[in-house]
Amino acid sequence: MKYGLIFASLTAVAFSAPALADGKALYLEKTCVACHGKDAKKPLTPEYPRLAGQNAKYAERQMLDIKSGARANGNSAAMKGVMHLVSDEEIKELAKYLSEIK
């Protein structure tokens, strides 16, 4: 009976939490592609960073800082308007995806 209760609890948690979209889908959906390129390797302008292969923790921190306003330099101004549409969980997923691009 003890195992049934544990299984039921785990199942409830798994189905109550929204499933995260994969990073690639988020990259397209959140319009990252518009400035950073379809493969995150060729940004729109030389001032925008190449994101492919970026360290996941670094990319996540930069996105969170832009979202919160802690990072507010000229290059982050364009992203500030988009980041309020991206949840912290989605930021983590995007950062993971970007780090895995070769």
C-alpha positions in Angstrom: 0.0 0.0 0.0 2.9 2.3 0.8 4.2 2.1 -2.8 0.8 2.8 -4.2 0.6 6.1 -2.3 4.1 7.1 -3.4 3.2 6.3 -7.1 -0.1 8.2 -6.8 1.7 11.2 -5.3 4.4 11.2 -8.1 1.7 10.8 -10.8 -0.3 13.8 -9.4 2.8 16.0 -9.4 3.8 14.9 -12.9 0.4 15.7 -14.3 -0.3 18.9 -12.3 2.9 20.7 -13.4 2.8 22.1 -17.0 5.1 20.4 -19.3 7.9 22.6 -20.6 8.2 23.1 -24.3 11.5 22.1 -25.7 14.2 24.8 -26.1 14.2 24.8 -29.8 10.4 25.4 -30.0 10.8 28.2 -27.4 13.6 29.7 -29.4 11.3 30.1 -32.3 8.1 30.9 -30.4 9.7 33.7 -28.3 11.2 35.3 -31.4 14.9 34.8 -30.4 15.4 33.8 -34.0 14.7 37.4 -35.2 17.8 38.8 -33.7 20.1 35.9 -33.0 19.5 33.9 -36.3 17.8 30.6 -37.0 20.6 28.5 -35.7 21.8 31.0 -33.0 25.1 31.3 -34.9 24.5 34.4 -37.1 23.0 37.4 -35.2 21.2 40.2 -37.0 23.9 42.7 -36.2 27.5 42.2 -35.0 26.5 43.8 -31.7 24.2 40.9 -30.8 25.8 37.8 -29.3 26.2 34.5 -31.0 24.3 32.2 -28.7 25.1 28.8 -30.0 27.2 26.8 -27.6 26.9 29.4 -24.8 27.4 28.2 -21.3 23.9 27.4 -20.0 24.3 29.0 -16.5 25.8 32.1 -18.0 23.0 32.4 -20.7 20.3 31.8 -18.0 21.8 34.5 -15.7 22.0 37.0 -18.6 18.3 36.4 -19.5 17.1 36.6 -15.9 19.1 39.9 -15.4 17.6 41.4 -18.5 14.2 40.4 -17.4 14.6 41.8 -13.9 16.3 45.0 -15.1 19.6 44.2 -13.4 21.2 44.2 -16.8 20.1 47.3 -18.7 22.8 48.3 -21.1 22.1 49.4 -24.7 22.3 45.9 -26.2 19.8 44.5 -23.7 17.1 47.1 -24.4 15.7 45.2 -27.3 15.4 42.0 -25.3 13.7 43.7 -22.3 10.5 44.0 -24.3 10.4 40.3 -25.0 11.7 38.9 -21.7 8.5 39.6 -19.8 6.8 37.0 -22.1 9.3 34.3 -21.0 8.9 32.5 -17.7 11.9 31.6 -15.6 11.4 27.9 -16.4 11.4 28.7 -20.1 14.6 30.7 -19.7 16.2 27.7 -18.1 15.0 25.5 -21.0 16.2 28.1 -23.6 19.7 28.3 -21.9 20.0 24.5 -21.9 19.0 24.3 -25.6 21.5 27.1 -26.6 24.3 25.4 -24.7 23.8 22.2 -26.7 24.0 23.7 -30.2 27.2 22.8 -31.9 
